[in-house]
Amino acid sequence: MKPETELPADVIDALQKNRKIMAIKLLRAHLNIDLKEAKDMIDAYLARRPELAARHPQKVETGLGRLIVVGILLVALYAIYRYFS
């Protein structure tokens, strides 16, 4: 893997603008590498640069929001059923 100083300037600029996907696309175009290798290089760069990595939080999907929406819909359907019965 290449050291962080060898990343092209436009790739680093895209990362600073919080555009990780664009950075991966640019890196692939510059180095003619596959998607996994480019993503791994970007992730390694972000791991070495905590100030940039903090801007790319990993979204954790718990499903709580969906559960709340389904619950509200069920209550609404039950209320409609009771109203018309």
C-alpha positions in Angstrom: 0.0 0.0 0.0 1.2 3.5 -0.8 2.0 5.9 2.0 -0.3 8.8 2.6 2.1 11.3 0.9 1.5 9.5 -2.4 -2.2 10.1 -2.5 -3.0 12.6 -5.2 -4.0 16.1 -4.1 -7.5 15.9 -5.5 -8.2 12.7 -3.6 -7.0 14.4 -0.4 -9.2 17.4 -1.2 -12.2 15.2 -1.7 -11.6 13.6 1.7 -11.3 17.0 3.3 -14.7 17.9 1.8 -16.2 14.8 3.3 -16.6 13.1 -0.1 -15.3 9.6 0.5 -16.9 8.0 -2.5 -15.6 10.7 -4.8 -12.1 10.2 -3.3 -12.3 6.5 -4.0 -13.4 7.1 -7.6 -10.6 9.6 -8.1 -8.0 7.2 -6.6 -9.2 4.4 -8.9 -8.8 6.7 -11.9 -5.3 7.9 -10.9 -3.9 4.4 -10.0 -6.0 2.2 -12.2 -6.9 -0.1 -9.3 -10.0 -2.0 -8.4 -12.7 -0.8 -6.0 -11.7 -2.8 -3.0 -8.0 -1.8 -3.1 -9.0 1.9 -3.5 -11.4 1.7 -0.6 -8.8 0.0 1.6 -6.3 2.7 0.7 -8.7 5.5 1.6 -9.7 3.7 4.8 -6.0 3.3 5.8 -5.4 7.0 5.0 -8.4 8.0 7.2 -7.1 5.7 10.0 -3.8 7.6 9.9 -5.6 11.0 9.9 -8.0 11.0 12.9 -9.1 14.6 12.1 -10.5 13.4 8.8 -11.8 10.0 10.1 -13.9 11.8 12.7 -15.8 13.4 9.9 -16.8 10.0 8.5 -18.7 8.4 11.3 -20.0 4.9 10.7 -23.8 4.9 10.8 -25.2 2.2 13.1 -28.6 0.9 12.0 -30.5 -0.4 15.0 -33.9 -0.6 13.4 -35.4 1.4 16.3 -36.8 4.1 13.9 -38.5 1.5 11.8 -40.0 -0.2 14.9 -41.4 3.1 16.1 -42.9 3.8 12.6 -44.5 0.3 12.5 -45.9 0.8 16.0 -47.4 4.2 15.1 -49.0 2.6 12.0 -50.4 -0.3 14.0 -51.9 2.1 16.6 -53.4 4.2 13.8 -54.9 1.2 12.1 -56.3 -0.1 15.4 -57.9 3.3 16.1 -59.5 3.4 12.6 -60.8 -0.2 13.1 -62.3 0.7 16.5 -63.8 3.9 15.1 -65.6 2.1 12.2 -66.7 -1.0 14.2 
